Amino acid sequence: MLTCAVGDLIKVGGNAGWKPNVNYTHWAAHRHFYVGDWLYFGFDKRYYNVLEVTKSNYERCDDEEFMKNITRGGRDVYNLTEARAYYFLSSGGYCFQGMKLSIHVHRSPPPPPPPKNIKSAKNGAYPESKPDRVDFFLLAALSLSTFIFFKLL
């Protein structure tokens, strides 16, 4: 996954790309998609395409009344601009060979976990440090005072 300024660039299918006989349902189940992310479809444009379709058309592999053809040159990107379900497939019967993708896009990624050495808001105390851990600032102060002591002798 490559990172972009606004969202992530997600290569559909990973190293397999967009081609028949890839389980895109399994691939998508292990990923999270957020508003601002970009889907990258890499494929041979002589044979395949990418169409955005409705859920009903996705389930039937029906490419007749697609919502949007995002095919340009076989290295196509699609910006996920709304938090909703998206459905894509390839026409020409390739959908029946697995070339279809359903994803649910969320508003934003979850916030990162708080830093470990943050002051506790509940009781105002700092978390206890591990006994085998040497505090960097204490070590630096001790080293500096030792250096100054021997320098003055």
DSSP file (Angstrom, degrees, kcal/mol; ACC not computed):
  #  RESIDUE AA STRUCTURE BP1 BP2  ACC     N-H-->O    O-->H-N    N-H-->O    O-->H-N    TCO  KAPPA ALPHA  PHI   PSI    X-CA   Y-CA   Z-CA
    1    1 A M              0   0    0      0, 0.0     2,-0.3     0, 0.0     9,-0.2   0.000 360.0 360.0 360.0 128.2    0.0    0.0    0.0
    2    2 A L  E     -A    9   0A   0      7,-1.7     7,-3.1     0, 0.0     2,-0.4  -0.771 360.0-126.0-100.0 146.8    1.4    3.4   -1.0
    3    3 A T  E     -A    8   0A   0     -2,-0.3     5,-0.2     5,-0.2     2,-0.2  -0.792  23.7-169.3 -98.4 135.0    0.5    6.5    0.9
    4    4 A C        -     0   0    0      3,-2.2     5,-0.0    -2,-0.4    33,-0.0  -0.619  37.9-102.3-109.4 172.6   -0.9    9.6   -0.8
    5    5 A A  S    S+     0   0    0     -2,-0.2     3,-0.1     1,-0.1    -1,-0.1   0.875 118.9  25.4 -64.0 -38.5   -1.4   13.1    0.6
    6    6 A V  S    S-     0   0    0      1,-0.2     2,-0.2    30,-0.1    -1,-0.1   0.857 133.3 -23.8 -97.2 -41.5   -5.1   12.7    1.1
    7    7 A G  S    S-     0   0    0     29,-0.2    -3,-2.2    31,-0.0     2,-0.3  -0.786  80.6 -63.7-152.0-168.0   -5.6    8.9    1.5
    8    8 A D  E     -A    3   0A   0     -2,-0.2    30,-3.5    -5,-0.2     2,-0.7  -0.653  34.4-132.5 -92.0 149.2   -3.9    5.6    0.7
    9    9 A L  E     -Ab   2  38A   0     -7,-3.1    -7,-1.7    -2,-0.3     2,-0.6  -0.912  28.6-164.0 -97.8 113.0   -3.4    4.3   -2.8
   10   10 A I  E     - b   0  39A   0     28,-3.4    30,-3.2    -2,-0.7     2,-0.8  -0.887  14.0-140.9-109.1 118.9   -4.6    0.7   -2.6
   11   11 A K  E >   - b   0  40A   0     -2,-0.6     3,-2.4    28,-0.2    30,-0.2  -0.677  26.2-127.2 -80.4 109.2   -3.7   -1.8   -5.3
   12   12 A V  T 3  S+     0   0    0     28,-2.5    30,-0.4    -2,-0.8     5,-0.1  -0.358  92.1   9.2 -61.0 125.7   -6.8   -3.9   -5.9
   13   13 A G  T >  S-     0   0    0      3,-0.1     3,-1.6    -2,-0.1    -1,-0.3   0.437 102.9-122.7  84.4   0.4   -5.9   -7.6   -5.7
   14   14 A G  G X  S-     0   0    0     -3,-2.4     3,-0.7     1,-0.3     4,-0.0  -0.409  82.8  -9.0  63.1-135.3   -2.4   -6.8   -4.3
   15   15 A N  G 3  S+     0   0    0      1,-0.2    -1,-0.3    -2,-0.1    -3,-0.1   0.746 134.6  63.5 -67.2 -23.4    0.3   -8.3   -6.5
   16   16 A A  G <  S-     0   0    0     -3,-1.6    -1,-0.2     1,-0.2    -2,-0.2   0.827  88.4-167.6 -70.5 -31.1   -2.3  -10.3   -8.6
   17   17 A G    <   -     0   0    0     -3,-0.7     2,-0.8    -6,-0.2    -1,-0.2  -0.387  45.6 -31.0  75.5-157.4   -3.9   -7.0   -9.8
   18   18 A W  S    S+     0   0    0     24,-2.5    26,-0.3    -2,-0.1    -1,-0.1  -0.851  92.6 115.9-103.8  99.7   -7.3   -7.0  -11.6
   19   19 A K    >   -     0   0    0     -2,-0.8     3,-0.5    24,-0.1    -3,-0.0  -0.956  65.1 -72.7-156.4 167.4   -7.7  -10.3  -13.4
   20   20 A P  T 3  S+     0   0    0      0, 0.0    78,-0.2     0, 0.0     3,-0.1  -0.161 104.7  30.5 -65.0 161.4   -9.9  -13.4  -13.5
   21   21 A N  T 3  S+     0   0    0     76,-3.5     2,-0.4    73,-0.2    77,-0.2   0.765  83.6 124.6  62.7  31.8   -9.7  -16.2  -10.9
   22   22 A V    <   -     0   0    0     -3,-0.5     2,-1.4    75,-0.3    -1,-0.2  -0.972  63.8-128.4-115.8 136.4   -8.7  -13.9   -8.0
   23   23 A N     >  +     0   0    0     -2,-0.4     4,-2.1     1,-0.2     5,-0.1  -0.663  33.2 171.5 -86.3  90.1  -10.9  -14.0   -4.8
   24   24 A Y  H  > S+     0   0    0     -2,-1.4     4,-2.7    74,-0.5     5,-0.2   0.751  74.9  61.5 -72.6 -24.2  -11.5  -10.2   -4.4
   25   25 A T  H  > S+     0   0    0      2,-0.2     4,-1.7     1,-0.2    -1,-0.2   0.942 108.9  42.1 -64.4 -46.7  -14.0  -10.9   -1.6
   26   26 A H  H  > S+     0   0    0      2,-0.2     4,-0.7     1,-0.2    -2,-0.2   0.914 114.7  51.5 -64.7 -43.7  -11.3  -12.5    0.4
   27   27 A W  H >< S+     0   0    0     -4,-2.1     3,-0.9     1,-0.2    -2,-0.2   0.931 112.6  44.9 -59.4 -47.2   -8.8   -9.8   -0.5
   28   28 A A  H >< S+     0   0    0     -4,-2.7     3,-1.8     1,-0.2    -1,-0.2   0.794 100.6  68.8 -70.4 -28.4  -11.1   -7.0    0.5
   29   29 A A  H 3< S+     0   0    0     -4,-1.7    -1,-0.2     1,-0.3    -2,-0.2   0.742  98.2  52.4 -63.5 -22.1  -12.1   -8.7    3.8
   30   30 A H  T << S+     0   0    0     -3,-0.9     2,-0.3    -4,-0.7    -1,-0.3   0.185 104.4  69.9 -99.3  16.4   -8.6   -8.1    5.1
   31   31 A R    <   -     0   0    0     -3,-1.8     2,-0.4     2,-0.0    -3,-0.0  -0.908  66.3-138.8-133.3 158.9   -8.5   -4.4    4.4
   32   32 A H        -     0   0    0     -2,-0.3     2,-0.4    71,-0.1    73,-0.1  -0.955  16.8-159.0-116.4 139.0  -10.1   -1.2    5.6
   33   33 A F  E     -d  105   0B   0     71,-0.6    73,-2.9    -2,-0.4     2,-0.3  -0.957  10.3-173.4-121.2 135.7  -11.2    1.5    3.2
   34   34 A Y  E >   -d  106   0B   0     -2,-0.4     3,-2.4    71,-0.2    46,-0.2  -0.904  37.3 -86.3-129.3 154.6  -11.7    5.1    4.1
   35   35 A V  T 3  S+     0   0    0     71,-2.4    46,-0.2    -2,-0.3     3,-0.1  -0.363 117.4  33.5 -55.4 133.1  -13.0    8.3    2.4
   36   36 A G  T 3  S+     0   0    0     44,-3.3    -1,-0.3     1,-0.4   -29,-0.2   0.150  89.7 123.3 100.5 -17.7  -10.1    9.8    0.6
   37   37 A D    <   -     0   0    0     -3,-2.4    43,-2.9    43,-0.3    -1,-0.4  -0.335  53.0-139.3 -70.2 159.4   -8.4    6.5   -0.3
   38   38 A W  E     -bC   9  79A   0    -30,-3.5   -28,-3.4    41,-0.2     2,-0.5  -0.980   3.2-143.5-121.8 133.5   -7.7    5.7   -4.0
   39   39 A L  E     -bC  10  78A   0     39,-2.9    39,-2.1    -2,-0.4     2,-0.6  -0.832  12.7-154.9 -92.6 133.4   -8.2    2.3   -5.6
   40   40 A Y  E     -bC  11  77A   0    -30,-3.2   -28,-2.5    -2,-0.5     2,-0.6  -0.949   6.3-166.7-110.2 118.8   -5.6    1.4   -8.2
   41   41 A F  E     - C   0  76A   0     35,-3.6    35,-2.2    -2,-0.6     2,-0.5  -0.925   4.1-172.7-105.1 115.4   -6.8   -1.2  -10.8
   42   42 A G  E     + C   0  75A   0     -2,-0.6   -24,-2.5   -30,-0.4     2,-0.3  -0.945  27.2 129.3-109.4 122.7   -3.9   -2.6  -12.9
   43   43 A F        -     0   0    0     31,-3.0     2,-0.9    -2,-0.5   -24,-0.1  -0.967  64.6 -83.4-161.5 169.6   -5.0   -4.8  -15.8
   44   44 A D    >>  -     0   0    0    -26,-0.3     4,-2.4    -2,-0.3     3,-1.8  -0.778  35.1-158.5 -85.4 107.4   -4.7   -5.5  -19.5
   45   45 A K  T 34 S+     0   0    0     -2,-0.9    -1,-0.1    28,-0.3    29,-0.1   0.631  84.5  71.8 -67.0 -13.0   -7.2   -3.1  -21.1
   46   46 A R  T 34 S+     0   0    0      1,-0.1    -1,-0.3     3,-0.0     3,-0.1   0.785 118.1  16.1 -69.8 -25.1   -7.4   -5.2  -24.3
   47   47 A Y  T <4 S+     0   0    0     -3,-1.8     2,-0.2     1,-0.1    -2,-0.2   0.746 122.5  44.8-115.5 -36.7   -9.4   -7.8  -22.3
   48   48 A Y     <  +     0   0    0     -4,-2.4     2,-0.3   -30,-0.1    -1,-0.1  -0.649  49.6 179.0-117.0 165.2  -10.7   -6.3  -19.1
   49   49 A N        -     0   0    0     -2,-0.2     2,-0.4    42,-0.2    -5,-0.1  -0.890  25.3-121.4-148.0 179.7  -12.4   -3.1  -17.8
   50   50 A V        +     0   0    0     -2,-0.3    20,-2.0    40,-0.1    21,-0.7  -0.976  27.4 178.8-134.0 119.9  -13.7   -1.7  -14.5
   51   51 A L  E     -EF  69  89C   0     38,-2.7    38,-1.9    -2,-0.4     2,-0.5  -0.960  24.5-137.3-120.1 136.3  -17.3   -0.7  -14.1
   52   52 A E  E     +EF  68  88C   0     16,-3.5    15,-2.7    -2,-0.4    16,-1.6  -0.823  37.8 172.0 -88.0 131.5  -19.0    0.7  -11.0
   53   53 A V        -     0   0    0     34,-2.5    34,-0.5    -2,-0.5    13,-0.1  -0.786  33.9 -90.4-132.8 172.7  -22.4   -0.9  -10.6
   54   54 A T     >  -     0   0    0     11,-0.3     4,-2.4    -2,-0.2     5,-0.2  -0.335  42.5-106.0 -77.3 167.3  -25.3   -1.2   -8.2
   55   55 A K  H  > S+     0   0    0      1,-0.2     4,-2.6     2,-0.2     5,-0.2   0.912 121.8  52.3 -60.3 -43.0  -25.4   -3.9   -5.6
   56   56 A S  H  > S+     0   0    0      1,-0.2     4,-1.5     2,-0.2    -1,-0.2   0.920 111.5  45.1 -61.1 -45.8  -28.1   -5.7   -7.5
   57   57 A N  H  >>S+     0   0    0      2,-0.2     5,-2.7     1,-0.2     4,-0.8   0.869 111.6  54.3 -66.8 -36.3  -26.0   -5.7  -10.7
   58   58 A Y  H ><5S+     0   0    0     -4,-2.4     3,-0.8     1,-0.2    -2,-0.2   0.943 107.8  49.1 -60.1 -48.9  -23.0   -6.8   -8.8
   59   59 A E  H 3<5S+     0   0    0     -4,-2.6    -1,-0.2     1,-0.2    -2,-0.2   0.822 119.1  38.4 -63.2 -31.8  -24.8   -9.8   -7.4
   60   60 A R  H 3<5S-     0   0    0     -4,-1.5    -1,-0.2    -5,-0.2    -2,-0.2   0.445 106.2-123.0 -96.1  -2.1  -26.0  -10.8  -10.8
   61   61 A C  T <<5 +     0   0    0     -3,-0.8     2,-0.7    -4,-0.8    -3,-0.2   0.904  55.0 162.2  56.1  42.1  -22.8   -9.9  -12.7
   62   62 A D      < +     0   0    0     -5,-2.7    -1,-0.2    -6,-0.1     3,-0.1  -0.846  21.6 174.2 -98.5 116.2  -24.9   -7.6  -14.8
   63   63 A D    >   +     0   0    0     -2,-0.7     3,-0.7     1,-0.1    -1,-0.1   0.325  53.6  96.9-102.0   7.0  -22.9   -5.0  -16.7
   64   64 A E  T 3  S+     0   0    0      1,-0.3     2,-0.5    -7,-0.1    -1,-0.1   0.936  91.2  28.8 -65.7 -50.2  -25.7   -3.5  -18.8
   65   65 A E  T 3  S+     0   0    0     -3,-0.1   -11,-0.3   -11,-0.0    -1,-0.3  -0.495  82.8 171.5-113.0  62.6  -26.7   -0.5  -16.7
   66   66 A F    <   -     0   0    0     -3,-0.7   -13,-0.2    -2,-0.5     3,-0.1  -0.309  33.0-139.4 -70.5 156.3  -23.4    0.4  -15.0
   67   67 A M  S    S-     0   0    0    -15,-2.7     2,-0.3     1,-0.3   -14,-0.2   0.862  80.4  -0.8 -82.4 -40.2  -23.1    3.6  -13.0
   68   68 A K  E     -E   52   0C   0    -16,-1.6   -16,-3.5     0, 0.0     2,-0.7  -0.974  54.8-142.8-156.3 135.9  -19.6    4.6  -14.2
   69   69 A N  E     +E   51   0C   0     -2,-0.3   -18,-0.2   -18,-0.2   -16,-0.0  -0.896  19.7 178.3 -97.3 111.7  -16.9    3.2  -16.5
   70   70 A I        +     0   0    0    -20,-2.0     2,-0.3    -2,-0.7   -19,-0.1   0.371  38.1 123.6 -96.5   6.5  -13.6    4.0  -14.8
   71   71 A T        +     0   0    0    -21,-0.7    -2,-0.1     1,-0.2   -22,-0.0  -0.496  18.4 144.2 -70.3 129.0  -11.5    2.3  -17.4
   72   72 A R  S    S-     0   0    0     -2,-0.3    -1,-0.2     0, 0.0     4,-0.0   0.562  77.9 -23.2-126.0 -62.1   -8.9    4.6  -19.0
   73   73 A G  S    S-     0   0    0    -29,-0.0   -28,-0.3   -30,-0.0    -2,-0.1   0.329  91.2 -87.1-143.4  10.5   -5.7    2.8  -19.8
   74   74 A G  S    S+     0   0    0    -30,-0.1   -31,-3.0   -29,-0.1     2,-0.2   0.358 118.5  74.7  95.2  -6.8   -5.4   -0.3  -17.7
   75   75 A R  E    S+C   42   0A   0    -33,-0.2     2,-0.3     2,-0.0   -33,-0.2  -0.641  72.4 162.6-131.7  73.7   -3.7    1.5  -14.8
   76   76 A D  E     -C   41   0A   0    -35,-2.2   -35,-3.6    -2,-0.2     2,-0.3  -0.726  25.9-157.6-108.8 144.2   -6.7    3.3  -13.5
   77   77 A V  E     -C   40   0A   0     -2,-0.3     2,-0.4   -37,-0.2   -37,-0.2  -0.881   2.2-164.8-117.9 150.8   -7.4    5.0  -10.1
   78   78 A Y  E     -C   39   0A   0    -39,-2.1   -39,-2.9    -2,-0.3     2,-0.4  -0.986  15.8-137.6-137.9 123.6  -10.7    5.6   -8.5
   79   79 A N  E     -C   38   0A   0     -2,-0.4     2,-1.1   -41,-0.2   -41,-0.2  -0.680  11.1-139.6 -85.1 127.9  -11.2    8.1   -5.5
   80   80 A L        +     0   0    0    -43,-2.9   -44,-3.3    -2,-0.4   -43,-0.3  -0.757  33.4 165.4 -86.5 100.7  -13.4    6.9   -2.7
   81   81 A T        +     0   0    0     -2,-1.1     2,-0.3   -46,-0.2    -1,-0.2   0.559  52.5  48.5 -99.2 -11.0  -15.3   10.1   -2.0
   82   82 A E  S    S-     0   0    0      2,-0.1     2,-1.1   -48,-0.1    23,-0.1  -0.957  79.0-116.9-133.4 149.5  -18.2    8.9    0.1
   83   83 A A  S    S+     0   0    0     -2,-0.3     2,-0.3   -48,-0.1    23,-0.2  -0.753  77.3  93.0 -82.4 102.4  -18.7    6.6    3.1
   84   84 A R  S    S-     0   0    0     -2,-1.1    21,-2.9    22,-0.1     2,-0.3  -0.949  81.8 -65.7-170.4-179.9  -20.8    3.9    1.5
   85   85 A A  E     - G   0 104C   0     -2,-0.3     2,-0.4    19,-0.2    19,-0.2  -0.692  44.6-161.8 -84.7 139.9  -20.7    0.5   -0.2
   86   86 A Y  E     - G   0 103C   0     17,-2.8    17,-2.2    -2,-0.3     2,-0.4  -0.950   2.8-163.3-122.1 144.4  -19.0    0.4   -3.6
   87   87 A Y  E     + G   0 102C   0    -34,-0.5   -34,-2.5    -2,-0.4     2,-0.3  -0.995  10.7 175.2-132.0 128.5  -19.4   -2.3   -6.2
   88   88 A F  E     +FG  52 101C   0     13,-3.0    13,-2.7    -2,-0.4     2,-0.3  -0.943   2.7 165.1-130.2 151.3  -17.1   -2.9   -9.2
   89   89 A L  E     -FG  51 100C   0    -38,-1.9   -38,-2.7    -2,-0.3     2,-0.4  -0.975  33.2-117.8-154.4 168.0  -17.0   -5.6  -11.9
   90   90 A S      > -     0   0    0      9,-2.0     5,-1.0    -2,-0.3     3,-0.2  -0.929  31.9-140.3-109.2 136.4  -15.4   -6.4  -15.2
   91   91 A S  T > 5S+     0   0    0     -2,-0.4     3,-1.1     3,-0.2   -42,-0.2  -0.012  72.2  69.9 -82.1-169.7  -17.8   -6.9  -18.2
   92   92 A G  T 3 5S-     0   0    0      1,-0.2    -1,-0.2     2,-0.1    -2,-0.0   0.719 126.8 -63.0  72.2  22.0  -17.6   -9.5  -21.0
   93   93 A G  T > 5S+     0   0    0     -3,-0.2     3,-0.8   -32,-0.2     4,-0.4   0.338 110.6 115.3  86.9  -8.5  -18.3  -12.4  -18.7
   94   94 A Y  G X > +     0   0    0     -3,-1.1     5,-2.0     1,-0.2     3,-1.2   0.767  64.2  69.1 -68.5 -23.9  -15.2  -11.9  -16.6
   95   95 A C  G > <S+     0   0    0     -5,-1.0     3,-1.8     1,-0.3    -1,-0.2   0.894  94.5  56.3 -57.8 -39.1  -17.3  -11.1  -13.5
   96   96 A F  G < 5S+     0   0    0     -3,-0.8    -1,-0.3     1,-0.3    -2,-0.2   0.654 101.9  57.8 -68.6 -14.4  -18.4  -14.8  -13.5
   97   97 A Q  G < 5S-     0   0    0     -3,-1.2   -76,-3.5    -4,-0.4   -75,-0.3   0.140 134.0 -87.4 -99.8  17.4  -14.7  -15.6  -13.3
   98   98 A G  T < 5S+     0   0    0     -3,-1.8     2,-2.4   -78,-0.2   -74,-0.5   0.392  83.4 137.2 100.2  -3.2  -14.3  -13.6  -10.1
   99   99 A M      < +     0   0    0     -5,-2.0    -9,-2.0    -9,-0.1     2,-0.3  -0.427  43.5 102.6 -81.4  71.8  -13.6  -10.1  -11.4
  100  100 A K  E     -G   89   0C   0     -2,-2.4     2,-0.4   -11,-0.2   -76,-0.3  -0.989  48.9-163.7-150.3 147.3  -15.9   -8.3   -9.1
  101  101 A L  E     -G   88   0C   0    -13,-2.7   -13,-3.0    -2,-0.3     2,-0.4  -0.996   5.8-173.8-138.9 130.8  -15.2   -6.3   -5.9
  102  102 A S  E     +G   87   0C   0     -2,-0.4     2,-0.3   -15,-0.2   -15,-0.2  -0.994  16.6 168.4-123.2 127.7  -17.5   -5.1   -3.1
  103  103 A I  E     -G   86   0C   0    -17,-2.2   -17,-2.8    -2,-0.4     2,-0.5  -0.956  28.8-139.9-136.1 155.9  -16.1   -2.8   -0.4
  104  104 A H  E     -G   85   0C   0     -2,-0.3   -71,-0.6   -19,-0.2     2,-0.5  -0.981  20.8-150.2-115.7 124.9  -17.5   -0.7    2.4
  105  105 A V  E     -d   33   0B   0    -21,-2.9   -71,-0.2    -2,-0.5     2,-0.2  -0.810   8.3-151.9-100.2 130.6  -15.9    2.7    2.8
  106  106 A H  E     -d   34   0B   0    -73,-2.9   -71,-2.4    -2,-0.5   -22,-0.1  -0.605  23.6-114.2 -98.5 159.6  -15.7    4.3    6.3
  107  107 A R  S    S-     0   0    0     -2,-0.2   -72,-0.2   -73,-0.2    -1,-0.1   0.937  86.8 -18.3 -60.4 -52.4  -15.6    8.0    7.1
  108  108 A S  S    S-     0   0    0    -74,-0.1    -1,-0.2   -75,-0.1   -72,-0.1  -0.989  74.4 -91.2-154.4 158.1  -12.2    8.1    8.6
  109  109 A P        -     0   0    0      0, 0.0   -75,-0.0     0, 0.0    -2,-0.0  -0.312  54.7 -92.5 -68.2 156.9   -9.6    5.8   10.1
  110  110 A P        -     0   0    0      0, 0.0     0, 0.0     0, 0.0     0, 0.0  -0.325  51.0 -94.0 -65.4 153.3   -9.7    5.2   13.8
  111  111 A P        -     0   0    0      0, 0.0    -3,-0.0     0, 0.0     0, 0.0  -0.328  46.5 -99.7 -66.6 151.9   -7.5    7.6   15.9
  112  112 A P        -     0   0    0      0, 0.0     0, 0.0     0, 0.0     0, 0.0  -0.324  47.1 -91.4 -67.5 155.5   -4.0    6.3   16.8
  113  113 A P        -     0   0    0      0, 0.0     3,-0.1     0, 0.0     0, 0.0  -0.343  50.3 -98.8 -65.1 149.9   -3.5    4.8   20.2
  114  114 A P        -     0   0    0      0, 0.0     4,-0.0     0, 0.0     0, 0.0  -0.314  46.7 -90.1 -67.5 153.6   -2.3    7.3   22.9
  115  115 A P    >   -     0   0    0      0, 0.0     3,-0.8     0, 0.0     0, 0.0  -0.286  33.1-125.4 -60.4 150.8    1.4    7.5   23.7
  116  116 A K  T 3  S+     0   0    0      1,-0.2     2,-0.2    -3,-0.1     0, 0.0   0.827 103.1  53.1 -71.0 -33.4    2.4    5.1   26.5
  117  117 A N  T 3  S+     0   0    0      9,-0.1     2,-0.3     2,-0.0    -1,-0.2  -0.182  78.4 131.9 -99.1  42.1    4.1    7.7   28.8
  118  118 A I    <   -     0   0    0     -3,-0.8     2,-0.1    -2,-0.2     3,-0.0  -0.707  66.8-100.8 -93.7 145.6    1.2   10.2   28.9
  119  119 A K        -     0   0    0     -2,-0.3     2,-0.3     7,-0.1     7,-0.2  -0.427  41.9-111.9 -64.4 132.1    0.0   11.6   32.2
  120  120 A S     >  -     0   0    0      5,-2.0     4,-1.5     1,-0.2    -1,-0.1  -0.504  18.9-155.1 -69.0 127.2   -3.1    9.8   33.4
  121  121 A A  T  4 S+     0   0    0     -2,-0.3    -1,-0.2     1,-0.2    -2,-0.1   0.739  88.1  62.3 -73.8 -22.8   -6.2   12.1   33.3
  122  122 A K  T  4 S+     0   0    0      1,-0.1    -1,-0.2     3,-0.1    -3,-0.0   0.952 126.1   3.5 -71.5 -50.8   -7.9   10.1   36.0
  123  123 A N  T  4 S-     0   0    0      2,-0.2    -2,-0.2     0, 0.0    -1,-0.1   0.418  91.3-119.5-120.4   1.2   -5.5   10.6   38.9
  124  124 A G  S  < S+     0   0    0     -4,-1.5     2,-0.3     1,-0.3    -3,-0.1   0.513  71.9 126.1  76.5   3.6   -2.8   12.9   37.6
  125  125 A A        -     0   0    0     -6,-0.1    -5,-2.0    -5,-0.1    -1,-0.3  -0.648  61.8-118.9 -96.5 152.2   -0.1   10.4   38.1
  126  126 A Y        -     0   0    0     -2,-0.3    -7,-0.1    -7,-0.2     3,-0.1  -0.593  40.5 -97.1 -81.2 149.1    2.4    9.2   35.5
  127  127 A P        -     0   0    0      0, 0.0    -1,-0.1     0, 0.0     2,-0.1  -0.350  47.5 -98.4 -63.7 148.4    2.4    5.5   34.7
  128  128 A E        -     0   0    0      1,-0.1     2,-0.2    -3,-0.1    -3,-0.0  -0.415  37.0-130.8 -68.1 142.0    5.0    3.5   36.6
  129  129 A S        -     0   0    0     -2,-0.1    -1,-0.1     1,-0.1     6,-0.0  -0.564  29.3 -95.0 -89.3 159.7    8.1    2.8   34.6
  130  130 A K    >   -     0   0    0     -2,-0.2     3,-1.7     1,-0.1    -1,-0.1  -0.485  29.4-127.0 -71.8 142.1    9.6   -0.6   34.4
  131  131 A P  T 3  S+     0   0    0      0, 0.0    -1,-0.1     0, 0.0    -2,-0.0   0.794 108.4  53.9 -63.7 -27.4   12.4   -1.3   37.0
  132  132 A D  T 3  S+     0   0    0      2,-0.1     2,-0.5     0, 0.0    -2,-0.0   0.433  89.6  97.4 -86.3   2.6   14.8   -2.4   34.4
  133  133 A R    <   -     0   0    0     -3,-1.7     2,-0.5     2,-0.0    -4,-0.1  -0.795  64.7-148.5 -95.7 130.0   14.4    0.8   32.4
  134  134 A V        -     0   0    0     -2,-0.5     2,-0.3     4,-0.0    -2,-0.1  -0.857  21.3-122.8 -97.5 126.5   16.9    3.6   32.9
  135  135 A D     >  -     0   0    0     -2,-0.5     4,-2.1     1,-0.1     5,-0.2  -0.533  14.1-144.1 -70.6 126.3   15.5    7.0   32.4
  136  136 A F  H  > S+     0   0    0     -2,-0.3     4,-2.5     1,-0.2     5,-0.2   0.887  97.5  50.0 -59.2 -43.6   17.4    8.9   29.7
  137  137 A F  H  > S+     0   0    0      2,-0.2     4,-2.4     1,-0.2    -1,-0.2   0.880 109.9  50.3 -68.3 -37.1   17.2   12.3   31.4
  138  138 A L  H  > S+     0   0    0      2,-0.2     4,-2.3     1,-0.2    -1,-0.2   0.918 112.4  47.7 -64.0 -43.4   18.5   10.9   34.7
  139  139 A L  H  X S+     0   0    0     -4,-2.1     4,-2.3     2,-0.2    -2,-0.2   0.897 112.0  49.5 -64.4 -41.4   21.4    9.3   33.0
  140  140 A A  H  X S+     0   0    0     -4,-2.5     4,-2.4     2,-0.2    -2,-0.2   0.911 111.7  48.4 -65.1 -42.7   22.2   12.4   31.1
  141  141 A A  H  X S+     0   0    0     -4,-2.4     4,-2.4     2,-0.2    -2,-0.2   0.906 112.3  48.9 -64.7 -41.9   22.1   14.6   34.2
  142  142 A L  H  X S+     0   0    0     -4,-2.3     4,-2.1     2,-0.2    -2,-0.2   0.910 112.2  48.6 -63.8 -43.0   24.3   12.1   36.1
  143  143 A S  H  X S+     0   0    0     -4,-2.3     4,-2.2     2,-0.2    -2,-0.2   0.909 112.3  48.5 -63.8 -42.6   26.8   12.0   33.2
  144  144 A L  H  X S+     0   0    0     -4,-2.4     4,-2.4     2,-0.2    -2,-0.2   0.910 111.6  48.4 -65.6 -43.6   26.9   15.8   33.0
  145  145 A S  H  X S+     0   0    0     -4,-2.4     4,-2.3     2,-0.2    -1,-0.2   0.884 111.8  50.0 -66.7 -36.8   27.5   16.3   36.7
  146  146 A T  H  X S+     0   0    0     -4,-2.1     4,-2.2     2,-0.2     5,-0.2   0.914 110.9  49.8 -65.0 -42.6   30.2   13.7   36.8
  147  147 A F  H  X S+     0   0    0     -4,-2.2     4,-1.8     1,-0.2    -2,-0.2   0.928 112.7  46.4 -61.6 -45.9   31.9   15.4   33.8
  148  148 A I  H  X S+     0   0    0     -4,-2.4     4,-1.8     2,-0.2    -2,-0.2   0.897 110.4  53.9 -64.8 -40.8   31.7   18.8   35.5
  149  149 A F  H  X S+     0   0    0     -4,-2.3     4,-0.8     1,-0.2    -2,-0.2   0.939 113.2  41.3 -59.4 -49.0   33.0   17.4   38.8
  150  150 A F  H  < S+     0   0    0     -4,-2.2    -1,-0.2     1,-0.2    -2,-0.2   0.785 111.1  57.2 -72.7 -25.8   36.1   15.9   37.2
  151  151 A K  H  < S+     0   0    0     -4,-1.8    -1,-0.2    -5,-0.2    -2,-0.2   0.840 105.2  51.6 -70.3 -34.2   36.7   18.9   35.1
  152  152 A L  H  <        0   0    0     -4,-1.8    -1,-0.2     1,-0.2    -2,-0.2   0.690 360.0 360.0 -78.1 -19.0   36.9   21.2   38.2
  153  153 A L     <        0   0    0     -4,-0.8    -1,-0.2    -3,-0.2    -2,-0.1   0.469 360.0 360.0 -71.7 360.0   39.5   19.0   39.9
